[in-house]
Amino acid sequence: MKRVLIPVAVVFVVLLGMIAVGVVGQIRAARREAAQDAAYERIAAAHQLELSVASIAGARRTGQVSHFALVPSVVPPGVVRMDPSVALADDGVTDLYAYGDMKVVVNFTGVPGPQPCAGNPCLRDTALTVGTSDASGLRHVAIWVVGPASPDVEAVKRFWVSASFVRVADAAWFTELAAQGDIYARR
């Protein structure tokens, strides 16, 4: 009987060892994945602008070309994120530039309506001097600020009052940020 139990015990010990190795491997894999996720979250938090621009560029590549068809000729100083939005005033295309909780709303339309800045004080309410085939009907821009003011609100306002717009394809800063965001988005 002892001779039968010894091989059974050996098989049991080997099987138990294999299970233990598998469990340890799963624990290590889960820890490694959690560490990678945490590292990605840190990267995403530190590079919101690049990731949002990459997302916009990706949407534009798939045919969603009206948002961010026109952008400032230089990167807006202090901006941390860019997002498309539903039209917030009149009809048109509304793009958001976020500075923390404060956002600059850039609303492009064919013609200005009675409330070009949705009842907010306009920083700018003027005809566009540049057009694009991506959004050929856009001839007017209205710009205003929403949300709690950031510490650099006056510098932000000064930028947007005089910012010149260019086609997104002509904005080197946009292309560069999109490329960086594509790199950061890879996991």
GUKOL-789776 format. One record per residue (C-alpha): residue in three letters; x, y, z. Coordinates in steps of 0.2 Angstrom, whole numbers, padded with zeros to 4 digits, always signed. Example, Ala and Ser with C-alpha at 12.3 -4.5 7.8 and 13.67 -1.06 7.14 Angstrom:
! GUKOL-789776
ALA+0062-0022+0039
SER+0068-0005+0036
END
This chain:
! GUKOL-789776
MET+0000+0000+0000
LYS+0015+0012+0004
ARG+0021+0009-0014
VAL+0005+0015-0021
LEU+0004+0030-0010
ILE+0021+0036-0014
PRO+0018+0039-0033
VAL+0001+0046-0029
ALA+0009+0058-0016
VAL+0022+0063-0028
VAL+0009+0067-0042
PHE-0001+0077-0029
VAL+0014+0087-0024
VAL+0019+0090-0042
LEU+0002+0095-0046
LEU+0001+0106-0031
GLY+0017+0114-0036
MET+0011+0118-0054
ILE-0005+0126-0047
ALA+0006+0137-0035
VAL+0017+0142-0049
GLY+0002+0146-0060
VAL-0006+0157-0046
VAL+0010+0166-0043
GLY+0012+0169-0062
GLN-0006+0176-0062
ILE-0003+0187-0047
ARG+0013+0194-0055
ALA+0004+0197-0072
ALA-0010+0206-0063
ARG+0003+0217-0053
ARG+0012+0221-0070
GLU-0004+0226-0078
ALA-0009+0237-0064
ALA+0008+0245-0064
GLN+0006+0248-0083
ASP-0012+0255-0081
ALA-0006+0267-0067
ALA+0009+0273-0078
TYR-0003+0276-0093
GLU-0015+0286-0081
ARG+0000+0297-0076
ILE+0005+0299-0094
ALA-0013+0303-0099
ALA-0015+0316-0085
ALA+0002+0324-0089
HIS-0002+0325-0108
GLN-0021+0329-0110
LEU-0018+0342-0124
GLU-0008+0330-0134
LEU-0020+0316-0132
SER-0035+0327-0135
VAL-0027+0334-0151
ALA-0023+0316-0157
SER-0041+0311-0154
ILE-0047+0326-0164
ALA-0035+0322-0178
GLY-0041+0304-0178
ALA-0059+0309-0180
ARG-0054+0321-0194
ARG-0046+0306-0203
THR-0062+0296-0202
GLY-0072+0310-0210
GLN-0078+0321-0195
VAL-0070+0336-0203
SER-0080+0351-0197
HIS-0073+0352-0179
PHE-0056+0361-0178
ALA-0056+0364-0197
LEU-0049+0381-0192
VAL-0037+0383-0177
PRO-0026+0397-0171
SER-0010+0399-0181
VAL+0000+0396-0164
VAL-0004+0385-0150
PRO-0015+0394-0137
PRO-0004+0398-0122
GLY-0009+0388-0107
VAL-0022+0377-0115
VAL-0023+0360-0107
ARG-0036+0351-0118
MET-0046+0354-0134
ASP-0063+0346-0137
PRO-0077+0347-0150
SER-0094+0352-0143
VAL-0112+0354-0149
ALA-0116+0371-0155
LEU-0118+0382-0140
ALA-0124+0397-0149
ASP-0134+0400-0165
ASP-0130+0386-0178
GLY-0113+0381-0182
VAL-0098+0372-0176
THR-0092+0374-0158
ASP-0074+0370-0152
LEU-0069+0371-0134
TYR-0051+0375-0128
ALA-0050+0371-0109
TYR-0039+0380-0097
GLY-0043+0369-0082
ASP-0061+0372-0077
MET-0061+0388-0088
LYS-0065+0385-0106
VAL-0064+0396-0121
VAL-0079+0393-0133
VAL-0075+0396-0151
ASN-0091+0396-0161
PHE-0090+0396-0180
THR-0106+0400-0191
GLY-0111+0405-0208
VAL-0118+0421-0202
PRO-0120+0428-0184
GLY-0136+0426-0176
PRO-0145+0437-0163
GLN-0135+0429-0148
PRO-0118+0425-0156
CYS-0110+0422-0139
ALA-0125+0413-0131
GLY-0129+0428-0119
ASN-0111+0429-0113
PRO-0099+0444-0116
CYS-0090+0441-0132
LEU-0071+0442-0133
ARG-0073+0442-0152
ASP-0088+0443-0164
THR-0081+0445-0181
ALA-0080+0438-0199
LEU-0067+0425-0203
THR-0053+0430-0215
VAL-0049+0412-0219
GLY-0060+0398-0226
THR-0058+0379-0228
SER-0066+0366-0239
ASP-0068+0355-0223
ALA-0082+0368-0217
SER-0085+0379-0232
GLY-0100+0387-0224
LEU-0091+0394-0209
ARG-0089+0413-0212
HIS-0090+0420-0194
VAL-0082+0417-0177
ALA-0088+0421-0160
ILE-0077+0418-0145
TRP-0081+0419-0126
VAL-0076+0412-0109
VAL-0086+0400-0098
GLY-0082+0393-0081
PRO-0073+0399-0066
ALA-0058+0411-0071
SER-0041+0404-0071
PRO-0027+0414-0064
ASP-0021+0418-0081
VAL-0038+0423-0088
GLU-0032+0440-0094
ALA-0018+0433-0104
VAL-0030+0420-0111
LYS-0042+0434-0116
ARG-0029+0444-0125
PHE-0023+0429-0135
TRP-0041+0425-0141
VAL-0045+0443-0145
SER-0032+0444-0158
ALA-0028+0426-0163
SER-0027+0423-0182
PHE-0035+0407-0188
VAL-0028+0395-0201
ARG-0033+0379-0209
VAL-0029+0364-0197
ALA-0018+0357-0211
ASP-0008+0373-0210
ALA-0005+0373-0191
ALA+0011+0364-0188
TRP+0008+0365-0169
PHE-0008+0354-0171
THR+0001+0341-0182
GLU+0015+0340-0169
LEU+0004+0338-0154
ALA-0007+0325-0164
ALA+0009+0315-0167
GLN+0015+0316-0149
GLY-0003+0311-0143
ASP-0003+0296-0155
ILE+0013+0290-0146
TYR+0006+0293-0129
ALA-0010+0284-0133
ARG-0001+0268-0137
ARG-0001+0256-0123
END
